């Protein structure tokens, strides 16, 4: 009996591993076709009790490899952008800009899901696929790193277009990001992802 159970368990493990590999392959296929992207976004964050603690709208741009720009426009302005090496966080209302070294761990920087090398995702995440509509693909990504900043990430595509990213942390806080007016593979100049602090801005260099 024990031998039979062991065989069944090994078979199940093999099936789960194959399913994970298949999901990762399907996600890679979608992302490898996404060389660049530009979209408007609406973002809402709720606490563990479901109360809205933050709501934002803005515009984002991505260009592979490694270029990312996330500009919040309402209710206040903030820019997060990287040229693949340096990460800038600019708050025009505070006249402050912070320069950091980009954390290339996808588990700590979900933006790299779009701007990094999708073939490395399997190293950072356990990937599974969930049931979506006939025209949608939904993937669930759980970081392998114990010190990741979120517990899981759900990504929804409609064809080649990214529709939604939803993150949840271990404390129950959730962030839901919806993408609108999505442009797939537009021509984006690399200069869009460079940042030079305006005159009079206080620069905090953390590199």
PEZI-V303414 format. One record per pair of residues at least 6 apart in sequence whose ideal C-beta (glycine too) atoms are under 7 Angstrom apart, sorted by sequence separation. I is the first residue (numbers start at 1). J is the second residue. If there is no record, write none. Layout:
[[I J] [I J]]
This chain:
[[46 52] [47 53] [62 68] [72 78] [103 109] [106 112] [121 127] [132 138] [157 163] [168 174] [197 203] [46 53] [81 88] [90 97] [106 113] [143 150] [156 163] [167 174] [44 52] [45 53] [61 69] [71 79] [89 97] [104 112] [129 137] [130 138] [156 164] [166 174] [167 175] [45 54] [60 69] [80 89] [88 97] [89 98] [129 138] [60 70] [70 80] [106 116] [129 139] [130 140] [142 152] [155 165] [166 176] [44 55] [79 90] [88 99] [141 152] [58 70] [59 71] [69 81] [78 90] [127 139] [128 140] [140 152] [141 153] [153 165] [154 166] [165 177] [43 56] [58 71] [68 81] [78 91] [86 99] [87 100] [164 177] [58 72] [59 73] [68 82] [127 141] [140 154] [141 155] [153 167] [164 178] [42 57] [58 73] [67 82] [77 92] [86 101] [87 102] [106 121] [164 179] [41 57] [56 72] [57 73] [67 83] [77 93] [86 102] [125 141] [126 142] [138 154] [139 155] [152 168] [163 179] [41 58] [57 74] [67 84] [76 93] [85 102] [107 124] [125 142] [150 167] [151 168] [162 179] [56 74] [66 84] [84 102] [106 124] [125 143] [126 144] [138 156] [150 168] [151 169] [40 59] [41 60] [65 84] [105 124] [124 143] [125 144] [150 169] [151 170] [82 102] [124 144] [136 156] [137 157] [162 182] [39 60] [136 157] [161 182] [136 158] [38 61] [135 158] [161 184] [132 156] [135 159] [160 184] [37 62] [36 62] [36 63] [36 64] [35 64] [107 143] [107 145] [105 145] [108 148] [70 111] [107 148] [108 149] [68 111] [110 153] [68 115] [67 115] [66 115] [65 115] [66 116] [64 115] [65 116] [62 114] [65 117] [62 115] [110 167] [37 114] [34 114] [32 118] [31 118] [28 118] [28 119] [28 121] [27 121] [24 121] [24 122] [27 127] [97 197] [24 127] [26 129] [23 127] [97 201] [99 203] [23 128] [90 195] [95 200] [96 201] [20 126] [23 129] [95 201] [96 202] [97 203] [98 204] [99 205] [100 206] [101 207] [20 127] [30 137] [88 195] [95 202] [99 206] [100 207] [20 128] [96 204] [98 206] [99 207] [19 128] [83 193] [26 137] [82 193] [83 194] [27 139] [81 193] [81 195] [23 139] [48 171] [67 190] [69 192] [48 172] [69 193] [37 162] [47 172] [48 173] [63 188] [68 193] [34 160] [47 173] [67 193] [30 157] [33 160] [46 173] [61 188] [45 173] [46 174] [45 174] [30 160] [45 175] [63 193] [61 192] [43 175] [44 176] [43 177] [41 177] [42 178] [41 178] [41 179] [39 179] [40 180] [39 180] [40 181] [39 181] [39 182] [39 183] [37 182] [38 183] [37 183] [37 184] [38 186] [36 185] [34 184] [35 185] [36 186] [38 188] [36 188]]
